[in-house]
Amino acid sequence: MGKMDTIRIVCAGAFFAAATGCVPTTAPPIVSHEEIRQEATIQQELATQASNELLNQIRAEHAAASLRVNTIHRRLMRANLEFCEKTVSSIGALIANRNTFAPNFWSSDPQFDSEWADLYLTDEYMRVLEVLPSSPAERSGFLAGNVVTHVSGIPVGTGASGNSNFKRAMQGTDGKSLTFSRDGFEHTIFVQPEVICDMPMVVVNSDDINAYADGNAIYLNAGMERIVRDDSELAFVIGHEMAHNILKHIDSAVVNSIIGGLIGVAIDPSLGEAGAEVGALAYSQEFETEADYVGLYLAARAGYDVSNVAEFWRAMATINPSAIHVPSLTHPTTAMRYNVIKKTSEEIDRKRSLGQSLLYAKL
């Protein structure tokens, strides 16, 4: 900084002090523009580092939520096959490259949104991203990070073709030999797929507390994982949405035409006039009560202890107190839902004590 620059700064400060009626009585050190620039660079680097650390934390939390949700979802899909119209073979692993992640949630073959490609750090190779506990993939020795190169001796490839080749090769219930690379070495293992309900789980990369169904798939925001106390409550949430699909509460044609009709278990989104009308058709209060009732049975059939799941609705009441006394257009009050779940869990306990099958009552 030159002498004239220093004089101008001092004069400007003196003018401001005079204008405000306050004259400085101390002499702080003079800081040059270069010193300010250097410090700004350091602070920008620190801010970027903090941002990256936060992103890594979110990535880890959402990846953990995805693994937890998909593990519970698989248990429900295996335990409730008799209620599902469609089935699919599965080895219990998420194997994908960046082309796997479709941004369109409302497709007939839903996948994670494109942001998951960044969260999972995918590339052109078909990598093992998740291996679910007690799945055929885990029993066969699959590990996250493995790169699948061949299915039954046929090369998979990379990119978009690799994604489609892999999906096509994995169809059917016959056993598969999968060749993958790990630590610079090539390995081949045999995997026998299992049959589960064909009701995809889409973990939405969002901290909002919500879950919903579209007649075919189940959508659950990663943020829901923060509000549930244990896996039994999360199994109930997934079971609730599974019940909507099984009971055909949702008209897929309506869902595809107006997204406002998709309403989650916790909080009604803000709907326009058309959305509210469709929401009323798709999710009546009676449907929500029915999904709570059947959903708890689906979770219990998967081996989860549902005796205290009613507490979930007390937690929901703390998030949305207005729902305690007054029902919304589409959902019963949380007080009503608490009592329905409490009575349903008692009904399930009675059937268990009598050695009866866990089948929900039908009219």
C-alpha positions in Angstrom: 0.0 0.0 0.0 1.4 3.4 -1.0 1.5 6.4 1.3 -1.4 8.2 -0.5 -3.6 5.1 -0.1 -2.9 5.1 3.6 -3.8 8.8 3.8 -7.1 8.2 1.9 -8.1 5.4 4.3 -7.2 7.5 7.4 -9.1 10.5 6.0 -12.2 8.4 5.1 -12.2 7.0 8.6 -11.8 10.5 10.1 -14.7 11.8 8.0 -17.0 8.9 9.2 -16.0 9.5 12.8 -16.7 13.2 12.5 -20.1 12.4 10.8 -21.1 10.2 13.7 -19.8 12.4 16.3 -17.2 9.9 17.5 -13.5 10.4 17.1 -11.1 7.3 17.4 -8.8 7.5 20.4 -6.7 4.4 19.6 -4.3 3.5 16.8 -5.1 0.0 15.4 -2.4 -1.5 13.1 -2.6 -0.7 9.4 -3.4 -3.7 7.3 -2.4 -3.8 3.6 -4.6 -5.0 0.8 -2.2 -7.8 0.1 -2.4 -9.0 3.7 -6.2 -9.0 3.5 -6.1 -10.9 0.2 -3.8 -13.6 1.7 -6.0 -14.0 4.7 -9.2 -14.1 2.5 -7.5 -17.0 0.6 -6.8 -18.9 3.8 -10.4 -18.4 5.0 -11.8 -19.5 1.7 -9.7 -22.7 1.9 -11.0 -23.3 5.4 -14.6 -22.8 4.3 -14.1 -25.2 1.4 -12.6 -27.8 3.7 -15.4 -27.4 6.2 -17.9 -27.8 3.3 -16.2 -30.9 2.1 -16.1 -32.4 5.6 -19.9 -31.7 5.9 -20.5 -33.4 2.5 -18.5 -36.4 3.6 -20.5 -36.6 6.8 -23.8 -36.4 4.9 -22.5 -39.0 2.4 -21.7 -41.4 5.3 -25.0 -40.8 7.1 -27.1 -41.2 3.9 -25.1 -44.3 2.8 -25.6 -45.8 6.3 -29.3 -44.9 6.1 -29.6 -46.6 2.7 -28.0 -49.8 3.9 -30.2 -49.9 7.0 -33.4 -49.2 5.0 -32.6 -51.7 2.2 -31.8 -54.4 4.8 -35.2 -53.9 6.5 -37.0 -53.6 3.2 -35.5 -57.0 2.0 -36.8 -58.7 5.2 -40.3 -57.5 4.6 -40.2 -58.4 0.9 -39.1 -62.0 1.7 -41.6 -62.5 4.6 -44.7 -61.3 2.8 -44.4 -63.0 -0.6 -47.9 -64.3 -0.4 -49.4 -60.8 -0.5 -47.4 -59.7 -3.6 -48.7 -60.0 -7.2 -45.2 -59.8 -8.7 -41.9 -61.3 -7.6 -38.3 -60.7 -8.6 -35.0 -62.5 -8.0 -32.4 -60.8 -5.9 -28.9 -61.5 -4.5 -29.2 -58.7 -1.9 -26.5 -56.4 -3.2 -26.6 -53.0 -4.9 -24.3 -53.2 -7.9 -24.2 -50.1 -10.0 -22.2 -47.5 -12.0 -23.1 -43.9 -12.6 -25.5 -44.8 -15.4 -27.6 -46.9 -12.9 -28.9 -43.9 -11.1 -31.9 -42.5 -13.0 -33.1 -39.0 -12.1 -36.7 -39.8 -12.9 -38.4 -41.0 -9.7 -41.7 -41.7 -11.4 -40.6 -44.3 -13.9 -41.8 -47.8 -13.9 -38.4 -49.0 -12.9 -37.4 -46.5 -10.2 -33.8 -46.1 -9.0 -32.0 -43.7 -6.7 -31.8 -40.1 -7.8 -28.7 -38.9 -9.6 -27.2 -37.3 -6.4 -26.7 -40.8 -5.1 -24.1 -41.4 -7.8 -22.0 -38.6 -6.1 -22.7 -39.9 -2.6 -21.6 -43.4 -3.6 -18.6 -42.1 -5.7 -19.6 -44.2 -8.7 -17.7 -44.4 -11.9 -18.0 -46.3 -15.2 -17.5 -49.8 -13.6 -20.2 -52.0 -12.1 -19.2 -51.8 -8.5 -20.6 -53.4 -5.4 -22.0 -50.5 -3.4 -24.0 -52.3 -0.8 -24.1 -55.9 0.5 -27.1 -56.6 2.7 -26.7 -58.7 5.8 -27.7 -62.4 5.6 -28.2 -62.1 1.8 -26.9 -64.5 -0.9 -24.3 -61.9 -1.8 -22.9 -61.7 1.7 -22.9 -65.5 2.1 -21.0 -65.7 -1.2 -18.3 -63.4 -0.1 -19.2 -60.2 -1.9 -17.7 -57.0 -0.4 -18.4 -53.3 -1.1 -16.0 -52.0 -3.7 -15.7 -55.2 -5.7 -15.8 -54.5 -9.5 -18.0 -57.0 -11.4 -16.5 -57.9 -14.8 -18.4 -61.1 -15.9 -21.7 -62.8 -15.2 -21.7 -66.5 -16.0 -18.6 -66.0 -18.2 -20.0 -63.1 -20.2 -18.2 -59.7 -20.0 -20.3 -57.0 -18.4 -18.5 -54.0 -19.8 -18.7 -50.4 -18.6 -20.9 -47.3 -18.8 -24.5 -47.4 -20.0 -23.9 -50.7 -21.9 -22.3 -52.3 -18.8 -25.3 -51.3 -16.7 -27.9 -52.8 -19.1 -25.7 -55.9 -19.7 -25.5 -56.6 -16.0 -29.2 -56.1 -15.4 -30.1 -58.4 -18.3 -27.6 -61.1 -17.2 -28.9 -61.1 -13.6 -32.5 -61.9 -14.6 -34.0 -65.2 -13.6 -33.8 -67.4 -10.5 -31.0 -69.7 -11.7 -27.6 -69.5 -10.0 -25.0 -67.1 -11.3 -21.2 -67.2 -11.4 -20.0 -63.6 -10.9 -16.4 -62.7 -11.6 -15.0 -59.6 -9.9 -11.7 -57.9 -9.3 -10.5 -57.1 -5.8 -7.1 -55.8 -4.7 -5.7 -56.4 -8.2 -6.8 -60.0 -8.3 -9.7 -61.7 -10.1 -12.2 -63.9 -8.2 -15.2 -65.9 -9.3 -18.0 -66.9 -6.9 -21.4 -68.6 -7.3 -24.5 -66.8 -6.1 -28.0 -68.3 -5.9 -30.6 -65.5 -6.1 -33.7 -65.5 -3.8 -37.2 -64.7 -4.7 -38.7 -61.6 -3.0 -41.6 -59.2 -3.6 -41.1 -57.0 -6.7 -41.6 -53.7 -4.9 -38.5 -51.6 -5.3 -37.2 -49.5 -2.4 -36.1 -46.0 -3.4 -34.1 -44.1 -0.7 -34.5 -40.4 -1.5 -31.4 -38.3 -0.8 -33.3 -35.8 1.4 -33.3 -34.9 5.1 -37.1 -34.3 5.1 -39.0 -36.7 7.3 -41.3 -38.5 4.9 -42.2 -41.7 3.1 -44.7 -42.5 0.4 -45.7 -45.1 -2.2 -46.9 -45.0 -5.8 -48.6 -48.3 -6.3 -45.5 -50.1 -7.4 -42.5 -48.8 -5.4 -41.8 -47.4 -1.9 -40.0 -44.1 -1.4 -38.4 -43.2 1.8 -36.4 -40.0 2.6 -33.0 -40.6 4.3 -34.1 -38.1 6.9 -36.7 -40.6 8.2 -33.9 -42.7 9.6 -33.3 -39.9 12.2 -36.8 -39.9 13.7 -37.3 -43.7 14.2 -36.0 -45.1 17.5 -35.2 -48.6 16.2 -35.5 -50.9 13.3 -39.0 -52.0 14.3 -40.3 -48.5 13.8 -38.5 -48.2 10.5 -40.0 -51.6 9.5 -43.4 -50.3 10.3 -42.9 -47.2 8.1 -41.8 -49.4 5.2 -44.6 -51.8 6.0 -47.1 -49.0 5.9 -46.1 -48.0 2.4 -46.0 -51.6 1.4 -49.5 -52.0 2.6 -50.7 -49.1 0.4 -49.3 -50.9 -2.6 -50.6 -54.3 -1.7 -54.1 -53.0 -0.9 -54.1 -51.0 -4.2 -54.8 -47.7 -2.5 -53.0 -45.7 -5.1 -54.0 -45.4 -8.8 -50.7 -45.3 -10.7 -52.3 -43.4 -13.5 -53.4 -40.6 -11.1 -50.0 -40.6 -9.4 -48.2 -40.2 -12.7 -50.4 -37.3 -13.7 -50.2 -35.3 -10.5 -47.3 -35.7 -8.1 -49.3 -33.8 -5.4 -51.2 -37.0 -4.8 -48.2 -38.6 -3.1 -48.5 -38.0 0.6 -46.3 -39.5 3.2 -46.9 -41.1 6.6 -45.8 -38.1 8.7 -46.6 -34.7 7.3 -48.9 -33.6 4.5 -47.0 -31.6 1.9 -48.4 -28.3 0.7 -50.8 -29.1 -2.0 -52.4 -27.0 -4.7 -56.1 -27.3 -5.4 -55.7 -30.1 -7.9 -53.1 -31.9 -5.8 -55.4 -31.7 -2.7 -58.3 -33.2 -4.7 -56.1 -36.1 -6.0 -54.6 -36.6 -2.5 -58.1 -36.9 -1.0 -58.8 -39.7 -3.6 -55.5 -41.5 -3.2 -55.0 -41.3 0.6 -58.3 -41.1 2.5 -58.1 -41.2 6.2 -59.6 -44.7 6.0 -56.8 -45.8 3.7 -54.2 -44.4 6.1 -55.7 -46.3 9.1 -55.9 -49.5 7.0 -52.2 -49.1 6.0 -51.2 -48.6 9.6 -53.1 -51.8 10.5 -51.8 -54.0 7.7 -48.3 -52.4 7.8 -47.8 -53.4 11.4 -48.7 -57.0 10.5 -46.2 -57.0 7.6 -43.4 -55.8 10.0 -44.4 -58.4 12.6 -44.4 -61.2 10.0 -40.8 -60.2 9.1 -39.8 -60.9 12.7 -39.7 -57.4 14.1 -41.0 -56.8 17.7 -43.9 -54.3 17.1 -45.1 -54.2 20.7 -43.9 -50.6 21.2 -44.2 -49.2 17.7 -47.3 -47.1 18.7 -44.7 -44.7 20.2 -43.8 -43.7 16.7 -47.0 -41.7 16.4 -46.1 -39.8 19.6 -42.8 -38.9 18.0 -44.7 -37.7 14.9 -46.9 -35.6 17.1 -43.8 -33.7 18.4 -42.9 -32.9 14.8 -46.4 -31.9 13.7 -48.4 -30.9 16.8 -51.4 -29.7 14.8 -52.1 -33.3 13.8 -52.7 -34.4 17.5 -56.3 -33.2 17.6 -57.4 -32.2 14.1 -57.3 -34.7 11.2 -55.9 -33.4 7.9 -57.7 -33.8 4.6 -56.0 -37.1 4.1 -54.6 -38.4 7.4 -56.2 -39.3 10.8 -54.9 -37.6 13.9 -51.7 -38.9 15.5 -53.8 -39.7 18.6 -56.1 -41.9 16.5 -53.1 -43.6 14.8 -51.4 -44.2 18.2 -54.4 -46.1 19.4 -54.9 -48.1 16.2 -51.3 -49.3 16.3 -51.5 -50.1 20.1 -54.6 -52.2 19.6 -53.1 -53.9 16.5 -50.0 -54.8 18.4 -52.2 -56.3 21.2 -54.1 -58.3 18.5 -50.8 -59.6 17.1 -49.6 -60.6 20.6 -52.8 -62.6 21.1 -52.4 -64.5 17.9 -48.8 -65.3 18.7 -49.8 -66.6 22.2 -52.4 -68.8 20.6 -50.1 -70.1 17.9 -52.2 -68.5 15.1 -50.9 -67.3 11.8 -50.2 -63.6 11.6 -52.8 -62.7 9.1 -54.6 -59.4 9.3 -58.4 -59.4 9.6 -60.4 -58.9 6.4 -64.0 -57.7 6.1 
